[in-house]
Every structure is written in C-alpha cells, then in structure tokens.
Amino acid sequence: MTRDSKFGQSRRRFLRAGAGIVGVGALAGCTGQSDGASTETESGDRSATASETATADSADTESESETATASAEPYEVSMEPVGTVTFDEVPETWVPYMGDYADMGVALGQAEGLSAIGVRARFAAHLYDELDGVSVAKDELTQLWQDGTGKEVFYELDADVHLVDPNFMVNRLQWSRADVEEITSNVAPFVGNTVFTRVYDWHDYSYYSLYEAFEKVAQVFQQRERYEAFRAYHDDVLADVQSRLPAETPDVAVLYPAGVPPESFYPYLVGDGTQSKHWRDLNVGDALAKHDVTDAQAGGGTIDYETLLEIDPDALAIRLQGEITPTYFDEKIRSHLESHDVASQLTAVQNDRVVYGGLTYQGPIIHLFQLERAAQGLYPDVFGGEELFDRGRVSDIVTGDF
C-alpha cells in the first residue's frame, strides 16, 4: 500500500485535531535494552529493559450495539495535550507505547486490534492468563523501541489511532514536532497523555488519573458501558481492601535494581502518577520522599545500601519488569539482601518486608493484580494468599458479558 493510499484510509477515520501539541520541550535521549528483568528501559524511563471484534455467534451485548450505533456518525474525543480529535468511525487497529494504555484498550475488549508496544518486556500481558477469554500474544506485537523509535514503523503498522502522548514522542524519543504532524496527517492521530509519572519538567499541561485517562480511551473506542463497569468494580474492590488496612501503615521505598543481584537501585517516589496507584491505594508513606531523594525519572542517580540504611524504610518494594515469579524474586532479590553485609541490617529485611513492587505501567486490569500482590506482600496477616478481586467478574467485563 502506498503512502498516498494510507493517507486516504487515515482520513476516513480521522477528520481533524483541534488544539495543537503543547508543552514540547528540549529533546531527551533514550537508552536501554528491549528485554530482561534486570534492566528497565523505558525509552523514556531512566532504567530497563480486539478492535472489539467479537462477532459473536449469538446475540451482541449492549456495549457492542453501542459501538455499532456510535460508529455510524462522527464523534469527538478531547484530551490534553492534543486537544479535540474527531473520528468518523471507531478505530479497529491501534498502537500504544506504554503498557498502561495497552491495558486500557484490552480492558475495553480491543485486544485483537492491538498491533504494537514500546517495549514488550514492560507490558504485563502474562497476567491475562488468569482471565478466561482474555489474551494478548505479546511476542507477536511489533516492538517500537529498536535502539530508538523511528517513523517508518508507524507507516508499516498503519494503525487507526496511536494512544500515545505526542509530547512523549518528542521529549523522550527524540522526534520533532514535524515528525508527529507527519504521522498524524499520513497515518492516524495521537491521543494520549503521559500519566505514569508526574516528574517530567516538560509536562506542563493537565494530568489525568488512571481512570480519567481510561475514560478518554473508552471514548475513542466508544465503550462507555465497559468503562463504567470497570470503574464500579474497581471502586468496590478498593473499598473492601481499604476497609481492612491497619491503622498504621509503613513507609515504603520503591526501588528498581541497577543490576541483579542488586548492589544499588534507581529510586522511585510514591507520587501522583499512575505507576504508584497501588501504593497510594494502600496508604503507605514514602520513605524516599521524606529524605529528599530525587526520583530516577527526574534525573536522580542510584542509591546504595549505605544510603538505604540511613533512611531505613519500614518496607522495600522492589520493582522489576517482565514476568516475575515468587521463586525468582526470592532467589534473586530477597535472599541476596538477607545475606548481604549491609542490606541485612535494614529493618525491612530483618522484618521480612521486602516485597515485589510491580511493573511501571498499569491500566485497570494490571492495577488490580498489582494491588492484590502488594497488599498480600505488605500485610500477609490480613490478606495472605487471598484473591482480592474476582477474576471471573473482570473477564466478563472485558468479554462483554456483563
């Protein structure tokens, strides 16, 4: 397909973007690896490594009927920093960069149309294995980050919408404003806001909470009923968990190992970004912020065990990317800290409060899994091995059976 024909197809789905891209600052380089739990590349972070197709044989769900009706006429979605984007039909194929927006699309029943991801290892699609009827073949997704992210892959994918903050493309992936405008005009629009962290100095426009961003994605796919069902169920789960939290909650240090086994860590603050939602939900204190440690995403360096011993957090939450089993965590992280001359002196290590910190990017499904594991890790006497949310209920919402 030629680029002229791509342009024609794109214009049938995307009519116009209202406000221009705002907040574009100086370009920032990106380094990292595409895979592995020991390094967190985020082509944007300091550290690292279906269209609703449901053509069901029986009766359609209400949400599917809603989509079919809504797609018959143009509709608008407004989200900063892009402004207002008008679609003349519901997107079928779509491209996020981060796993948070990928998870939002999957939660809305759009897994089949997902065609790419920034870094595969940073998308927790393995968690869908616990949900009947929900799956993503992550290894088959095009990885956008290949020692950088070029424009050509966006032409090759020819998606109907890009669920990415265009300013992330500029400030973290070294695109120019002209590059963003070119892909918008010749392929499809960008709709997204960088929500996982709030430490970037170039992000001088409105932020969205997880469910505020999720609502915008639901508007893109015309899946209001699925969004409402997720929001209501999330509120129920959160109310139950918070009703059982102890009166006193610990000060936690969220850390990403600079290597495995770790001798130093990249520090992450429990801020307002979506990456920390499960920690905020558990009402923890931020041990690093209380000692004026700079977040790694804001240019902070690594910290060693001596520094951690000065801070001496109540608990350590070790963030790792990829599929991290309890066995891997115990062998590569917990046992190393317990046998380390300095780390073994930490209160968190001595009190067995070294817990898995989860992945950076979480949408509504991944958040429920991470909330559950974090609660079990911090409060085993309260939550133990209990499942804190109903997998069947989540599966039903995703598949439209609600």
C-alpha positions in Angstrom: 0.0 0.0 0.0 1.4 3.4 -0.9 1.6 6.3 1.5 -1.0 8.1 -0.6 -3.5 5.3 -0.1 -2.5 5.1 3.6 -3.3 8.8 3.9 -6.7 8.2 2.3 -7.5 5.4 4.7 -6.4 7.5 7.7 -8.5 10.5 6.7 -11.6 8.3 6.6 -11.1 7.5 10.3 -9.6 10.8 11.5 -11.1 14.1 10.5 -9.1 16.7 12.4 -7.3 17.5 15.6 -8.3 20.7 17.4 -5.7 22.2 19.7 -2.1 21.8 18.7 0.5 19.8 20.6 1.7 21.8 23.6 4.5 21.6 26.1 7.1 20.4 23.7 10.5 21.0 25.4 14.1 20.1 24.7 14.7 16.6 23.2 15.9 13.9 25.6 17.8 10.8 24.6 16.8 7.3 25.4 18.9 4.3 26.2 18.2 0.7 27.2 17.6 -2.9 26.3 14.5 -4.4 25.0 14.3 -7.4 27.3 15.3 -8.8 30.6 14.2 -8.2 34.2 17.5 -6.8 35.3 17.3 -3.5 33.3 14.3 -1.2 33.0 14.5 0.5 29.6 11.7 2.7 29.0 12.7 4.6 26.1 11.7 7.3 28.4 12.5 5.9 31.9 16.0 6.0 33.3 16.2 2.3 33.9 15.2 -1.0 32.0 14.6 -3.4 30.0 -9.6 -6.7 19.8 -10.7 -3.9 18.0 -13.9 -5.1 19.5 -14.1 -7.9 17.0 -16.4 -10.0 19.0 -18.6 -11.0 16.1 -20.3 -13.3 18.5 -22.3 -16.2 17.1 -25.2 -15.3 19.3 -26.8 -12.0 20.4 -24.5 -9.0 20.7 -24.0 -7.4 24.1 -25.3 -3.9 24.8 -21.8 -2.5 24.6 -21.3 -4.0 21.1 -24.6 -2.5 20.0 -23.5 0.8 21.4 -20.3 0.7 19.3 -22.1 -0.2 16.1 -24.5 2.7 16.6 -21.9 5.2 17.6 -19.6 4.4 14.7 -22.3 5.4 12.2 -21.6 9.1 12.7 -18.5 11.3 13.6 -17.7 11.8 17.3 -15.1 13.8 19.2 -12.6 13.0 21.9 -10.9 15.8 23.7 -7.7 15.1 25.7 -4.7 17.2 26.5 -2.2 17.9 25.0 -3.7 17.0 21.7 -7.0 18.9 22.0 -10.1 17.6 20.2 -9.8 14.8 17.7 -12.8 13.9 15.5 -13.3 10.3 14.4 -15.7 9.3 11.7 -15.7 5.6 12.7 -14.4 3.6 15.6 -10.7 2.6 15.3 -10.1 -1.0 14.6 -6.3 -1.2 14.8 -4.4 0.8 17.5 -0.9 1.4 18.8 0.1 2.4 22.3 3.6 2.9 23.5 3.3 2.1 27.2 1.6 -0.9 28.8 -0.8 1.4 30.7 -2.6 2.4 27.5 -2.3 -1.1 26.1 -4.0 -2.4 29.2 -6.8 0.1 28.9 -7.5 -1.0 25.4 -7.5 -4.6 26.3 -9.9 -3.9 29.2 -12.3 -2.4 26.7 -12.4 -5.5 24.6 -10.0 -4.3 21.9 -7.1 -6.8 22.3 -7.5 -8.1 18.7 -6.7 -4.7 17.3 -3.5 -4.2 19.3 -0.6 -4.3 17.0 2.5 -2.9 18.8 4.0 -1.9 22.1 7.0 0.2 23.0 9.0 -2.5 24.9 7.4 -6.0 25.2 9.1 -6.8 28.5 7.4 -3.8 30.1 3.9 -4.9 29.3 2.4 -7.3 31.8 0.3 -9.3 29.4 1.1 -12.5 31.2 -1.4 -11.5 33.9 -4.2 -12.1 31.4 -3.5 -15.8 31.6 -5.7 -15.8 34.8 -8.7 -14.3 32.9 -10.9 -16.6 30.8 -11.3 -15.3 27.3 -8.7 -12.5 27.6 -5.3 -12.9 26.0 -2.6 -11.0 24.1 0.2 -12.7 22.1 2.8 -10.3 23.4 5.6 -11.9 21.4 3.7 -11.2 18.2 3.4 -7.5 18.9 5.8 -5.2 16.9 8.3 -3.7 19.4 8.5 0.0 18.6 11.8 0.5 20.5 14.8 -0.8 18.5 17.7 1.4 19.6 15.3 4.2 19.1 11.8 4.5 17.6 11.6 5.7 14.0 8.7 6.9 11.9 8.8 4.1 9.4 7.4 1.5 11.7 4.3 3.7 12.1 3.8 3.7 8.4 4.2 -0.1 8.3 1.7 -0.6 11.1 -0.8 1.7 9.5 -2.9 1.9 12.7 -6.2 3.7 13.0 -5.1 5.6 16.2 -1.9 6.0 18.3 -2.7 6.0 22.0 0.5 8.0 22.9 1.2 11.4 24.2 2.8 13.2 21.3 5.0 15.2 23.7 6.4 11.9 25.0 7.4 11.1 21.4 9.3 14.5 21.2 10.7 14.8 24.7 11.7 11.2 25.3 12.0 9.6 21.9 13.7 12.4 20.0 11.0 13.0 17.5 10.4 16.5 16.2 7.1 18.3 16.1 7.2 17.9 12.4 7.5 14.1 12.8 4.4 14.0 14.9 2.5 16.1 12.5 3.6 13.9 9.6 2.4 10.7 11.2 -0.8 12.3 12.3 -1.6 13.5 8.8 -0.4 10.5 6.8 -1.3 7.6 9.2 -3.5 8.4 12.2 -3.8 10.8 15.2 -2.1 10.6 18.5 -4.4 10.6 21.5 -2.8 10.3 24.9 -1.3 11.9 28.0 1.8 10.7 29.9 0.2 9.6 33.1 2.6 7.1 34.7 4.7 9.7 36.3 4.5 13.4 37.2 8.1 14.3 37.4 8.9 15.4 33.8 9.6 19.1 33.6 8.2 19.3 30.1 4.8 18.0 31.2 3.3 21.5 31.9 -0.3 20.6 31.0 -3.1 18.8 32.7 -2.5 15.3 34.1 -5.1 12.5 34.2 -5.6 9.9 36.9 -5.7 6.3 35.8 -9.5 6.2 35.4 -9.6 9.7 33.8 -7.3 8.5 31.1 -9.2 5.2 30.8 -12.4 7.2 30.3 -10.8 9.0 27.4 -9.7 5.7 25.8 -13.2 4.4 26.3 -14.5 7.4 24.3 -12.0 6.6 21.5 -13.4 3.1 21.2 -17.0 4.1 22.1 -17.0 1.6 25.0 -18.7 3.7 27.7 -20.5 0.7 29.3 -17.4 -1.4 29.7 -15.6 1.7 31.3 -18.5 2.2 33.7 -18.5 -1.4 34.7 -14.7 -1.4 35.4 -14.9 1.8 37.4 -17.7 0.5 39.5 -15.9 -2.8 40.2 -12.6 -1.0 40.9 -14.4 1.1 43.5 -15.9 -2.0 45.1 -12.5 -3.8 45.3 -10.7 -0.7 46.6 -13.4 0.0 49.3 -13.0 -3.6 50.5 -9.2 -3.5 50.6 -9.0 -0.2 52.3 -11.6 -1.1 54.9 -9.2 -3.8 56.2 -6.0 -1.9 56.2 -4.3 -1.5 59.6 -4.4 1.9 61.3 -0.7 2.3 60.9 0.8 1.8 57.5 4.5 1.5 56.7 6.9 3.9 55.0 7.9 2.2 51.8 11.0 2.7 49.5 10.1 1.9 45.9 13.4 0.8 44.1 14.5 -0.6 40.8 17.7 -2.7 40.8 20.6 -1.4 38.8 21.6 -5.0 38.4 20.6 -8.4 39.5 21.5 -9.4 42.2 21.4 -5.7 43.2 24.1 -3.6 44.7 22.4 -0.3 44.0 19.0 0.9 43.0 17.1 3.5 41.0 14.8 5.3 43.4 11.1 6.0 42.6 8.9 8.2 44.6 5.4 7.3 45.5 4.0 10.3 43.6 0.7 11.0 41.9 1.5 9.1 38.7 -0.5 6.0 37.8 2.7 3.8 38.3 2.2 4.3 42.1 -1.6 4.0 42.3 -1.5 0.6 44.1 0.8 2.1 46.8 -1.4 5.1 47.3 -4.4 2.8 47.5 -2.6 1.0 50.4 -2.0 4.4 52.2 1.8 3.8 52.5 4.2 6.6 53.4 7.1 7.5 51.0 10.4 6.8 52.8 12.4 8.3 50.0 10.5 11.5 49.6 10.8 12.1 53.4 14.6 12.1 52.9 14.6 14.3 49.8 15.7 11.6 47.4 15.3 12.6 43.8 13.2 10.3 41.6 15.2 8.4 38.9 12.8 9.6 36.2 13.6 13.2 37.2 17.3 12.7 36.8 18.1 11.1 40.1 21.1 8.7 40.4 21.3 5.4 42.0 21.4 4.8 45.8 23.4 2.1 47.6 22.8 0.1 50.7 24.6 2.5 52.9 22.2 5.3 51.9 19.2 3.0 52.4 20.5 2.1 55.9 20.5 5.8 56.7 16.9 6.1 55.6 16.0 2.6 56.9 12.5 2.2 55.4 9.8 0.1 57.0 9.5 -1.9 53.8 11.3 -2.2 50.4 9.2 -2.5 47.3 11.5 -3.9 44.5 10.1 -3.0 41.1 11.0 -5.4 38.2 9.8 -5.7 34.6 8.7 -8.9 33.0 7.0 -11.9 34.5 8.4 -12.1 38.0 7.6 -15.3 39.9 7.8 -15.6 43.7 10.6 -18.1 43.2 12.7 -15.7 41.0 12.1 -12.8 43.5 13.1 -14.9 46.5 16.3 -16.3 44.8 17.5 -13.1 43.0 16.4 -10.4 45.4 15.2 -11.4 48.9 17.9 -14.0 49.6 20.7 -11.6 48.3 19.5 -8.9 50.7 19.3 -11.3 53.6 22.9 -12.4 53.1 24.4 -9.0 52.3 26.6 -7.5 55.0 24.9 -4.1 54.8 21.5 -4.9 53.4 20.9 -7.5 56.1 20.9 -4.7 58.7 17.9 -2.9 57.1 14.7 -3.0 59.2 12.7 -4.1 56.2 15.0 -7.1 55.6 15.0 -8.1 59.2 11.2 -7.9 59.4 10.7 -9.7 56.2 9.1 -6.7 54.5 10.9 -6.9 51.1 8.1 -7.2 48.6 7.7 -7.2 44.8 7.0 -3.7 43.7 5.2 -4.5 40.4 5.8 -3.0 36.9 5.8 0.6 35.9 2.8 0.6 33.6 -0.6 -0.3 34.8 -4.1 0.1 33.4 -7.3 -1.0 35.0 -6.6 -4.8 34.8 -2.9 -4.8 35.7 -3.7 -2.4 38.6 -6.0 -5.0 40.2 -3.3 -7.6 40.1 -0.6 -5.3 41.4 -2.9 -4.0 44.2 -3.5 -7.6 45.2 0.1 -8.7 45.3 1.2 -5.5 47.1 -1.4 -5.9 49.8 -0.5 -9.6 50.2 3.2 -8.7 50.5 2.8 -5.8 53.0 0.0 -7.3 55.1 0.2 -11.1 54.9 -1.6 -11.4 58.2 -4.6 -9.6 56.7 -4.7 -10.6 53.1 -2.4 -13.7 53.0 -2.9 -15.7 49.8 -6.4 -14.4 49.3 -7.6 -13.3 45.9 -8.7 -9.7 46.4 -10.7 -9.5 43.2 -13.0 -11.8 41.2 -11.2 -12.9 38.0 -14.4 -14.1 36.6 -16.0 -10.7 37.0 -13.1 -8.9 35.3 -13.2 -11.5 32.4 -16.9 -10.9 32.0 -16.4 -7.1 31.7 -13.6 -7.5 29.1 -15.5 -10.0 27.0 -18.7 -8.0 27.2 -20.7 -10.5 29.3 -22.0 -8.1 31.9 
